[in-house]
Amino acid sequence: MQMELLDIATARLRIRNLQIIDLNDFYEYRSNPEVTKFQGFDTMDLTQAKEFIELNSSLNYGLVGEWVQYAIALIDTNQLIGDCAIKLDKHSPGMAEIGITISPTEQNKGFAKEAIFGILEFLFDIKKFHRIFAIVDAENISSIHLLRSLSFRQEGHFIENIFFKGQWGSEFQFAMLKSEWDSLNKVKSNTNV
Ligand SMILES: CC(C)(COP(=O)(O)OP(=O)(O)OC[C@H]1O[C@@H](n2cnc3c(N)ncnc32)[C@H](O)[C@@H]1OP(=O)(O)O)[C@@H](O)C(=O)NCCC(=O)NCCS
């Protein structure tokens, strides 16, 4: 797949590569155990946060089989309010897994929904992807609400399938197909007429 710089604009947000200017805001929420409680990674110290930004800032969209973490910034000020990740499937072109984190000070403002909507528009409408999926801890209420609210379909409930942060955890898998995305948008445009 061709490498390119990801730059997605929504009404309030810009999804772009992480930059070193994001360090303080990034470190602030990525060092908070409440934020990483249900995530596959742990809290970071400042050095780890800097190394993480340096690594991801040089990764372009198009890399397959690895997570690439992007910044979610306010479009007006360029201030970082969270990050999102896309992992393009190594074996099935047209399939990707996504993840997202919003800083606690910026949660419940619709930012995660807006950012993921922007990613779906990019992957489905521009890149013509076939299937996007997300795996969330079965106790991660806010993520489950977020995915349901975007009309992701729950397609799996894995029971104690992962040894996670010292204990067995359960997970849900959610997915959306391009055909489902297209139907949703058809319904929306019909409603707007
Ligand atoms: C999950 C997370 C990204 C949601 O971010 P957010 O910006 O607060 O979410 P939004 O404001 O866009 O809300 C999206 C929808 O979820 C609902 N929602 C969000 N948190 C909720 C909660 N705790 N309880 C009930 N509903 C919730 C909102 O009401 C909204 O639904 P609606 O539009 O139908 O009203 C955020 O809580 C987070 O970063 N959590 C920690 C990191 C994490 O666990 N990430 C997921 C790993 S995949």
The ligand as a Tripos MOL2 file, in Angstrom:
@<TRIPOS>MOLECULE
LIG
   48    50     1     0     0
SMALL
NO_CHARGES

@<TRIPOS>ATOM
      1 C1        -14.1260    5.8360   25.1720 C.3       1 LIG1
      2 C2        -13.7710    7.3010   24.9920 C.3       1 LIG1
      3 C3        -12.7860    7.4190   23.8340 C.3       1 LIG1
      4 C4        -15.0540    8.1090   24.6780 C.3       1 LIG1
      5 O1        -14.6720    9.4560   24.3960 O.3       1 LIG1
      6 P1        -15.6790   10.6910   24.4780 P.3       1 LIG1
      7 O2        -15.1010   11.7910   23.6560 O.co2     1 LIG1
      8 O3        -16.0120   10.9880   25.8860 O.co2     1 LIG1
      9 O4        -16.9790   10.1070   23.7620 O.3       1 LIG1
     10 P2        -18.1430   10.9740   23.0750 P.3       1 LIG1
     11 O5        -18.3420   12.2110   23.8850 O.co2     1 LIG1
     12 O6        -17.8440   11.1320   21.6230 O.co2     1 LIG1
     13 O7        -19.4080   10.0470   23.2600 O.3       1 LIG1
     14 C5        -19.7870    9.1000   22.2800 C.3       1 LIG1
     15 C6        -21.0700    8.4080   22.7160 C.3       1 LIG1
     16 O8        -20.8200    7.5320   23.8180 O.3       1 LIG1
     17 C7        -21.6110    7.8940   24.9420 C.3       1 LIG1
     18 N1        -20.7730    7.7530   26.1430 N.ar      1 LIG1
     19 C8        -19.4740    8.1130   26.2930 C.ar      1 LIG1
     20 N2        -19.0610    7.8010   27.5480 N.ar      1 LIG1
     21 C9        -20.1300    7.2330   28.1610 C.ar      1 LIG1
     22 C10       -20.3400    6.6790   29.4540 C.ar      1 LIG1
     23 N3        -19.3590    6.6530   30.3780 N.pl3     1 LIG1
     24 N4        -21.5630    6.1650   29.7660 N.ar      1 LIG1
     25 C11       -22.5620    6.1900   28.8490 C.ar      1 LIG1
     26 N5        -22.4110    6.6960   27.5900 N.ar      1 LIG1
     27 C12       -21.2250    7.2030   27.2680 C.ar      1 LIG1
     28 C13       -22.0060    9.3410   24.6970 C.3       1 LIG1
     29 O9        -23.2140    9.6690   25.3470 O.3       1 LIG1
     30 C14       -22.1460    9.3590   23.1860 C.3       1 LIG1
     31 O10       -23.3620    8.7830   22.7830 O.3       1 LIG1
     32 P3        -24.5110    9.6300   22.0050 P.3       1 LIG1
     33 O11       -23.8040   10.4510   20.9590 O.co2     1 LIG1
     34 O12       -25.3730    8.5690   21.4250 O.co2     1 LIG1
     35 O13       -25.1310   10.4600   23.0720 O.co2     1 LIG1
     36 C15       -13.1600    7.8940   26.2960 C.3       1 LIG1
     37 O14       -14.0020    7.6030   27.3650 O.3       1 LIG1
     38 C16       -11.7600    7.3720   26.5850 C.2       1 LIG1
     39 O15       -10.7730    7.8900   26.0540 O.2       1 LIG1
     40 N6        -11.6500    6.3730   27.4710 N.am      1 LIG1
     41 C17       -10.3510    5.8740   27.8920 C.3       1 LIG1
     42 C18        -9.6020    5.1910   26.8070 C.3       1 LIG1
     43 C19       -10.2960    3.9350   26.3080 C.2       1 LIG1
     44 O16       -10.6850    3.0840   27.0910 O.2       1 LIG1
     45 N7        -10.3670    3.8330   24.9860 N.am      1 LIG1
     46 C20       -10.9770    2.7240   24.3100 C.3       1 LIG1
     47 C21        -9.9850    1.7060   23.9020 C.3       1 LIG1
     48 S1        -10.5040    0.9680   22.3610 S.3       1 LIG1
@<TRIPOS>BOND
     1     1     2 1
     2     2     3 1
     3     2     4 1
     4     2    36 1
     5     4     5 1
     6     5     6 1
     7     6     7 2
     8     6     8 1
     9     6     9 1
    10     9    10 1
    11    10    11 2
    12    10    12 1
    13    10    13 1
    14    13    14 1
    15    14    15 1
    16    15    16 1
    17    15    30 1
    18    16    17 1
    19    17    18 1
    20    17    28 1
    21    18    19 ar
    22    18    27 ar
    23    19    20 ar
    24    20    21 ar
    25    21    22 ar
    26    21    27 ar
    27    22    23 1
    28    22    24 ar
    29    24    25 ar
    30    25    26 ar
    31    26    27 ar
    32    28    29 1
    33    28    30 1
    34    30    31 1
    35    31    32 1
    36    32    33 2
    37    32    34 1
    38    32    35 1
    39    36    37 1
    40    36    38 1
    41    38    39 2
    42    38    40 1
    43    40    41 1
    44    41    42 1
    45    42    43 1
    46    43    44 2
    47    43    45 1
    48    45    46 1
    49    46    47 1
    50    47    48 1
@<TRIPOS>SUBSTRUCTURE
     1 LIG1         1 GROUP 0 **** ****
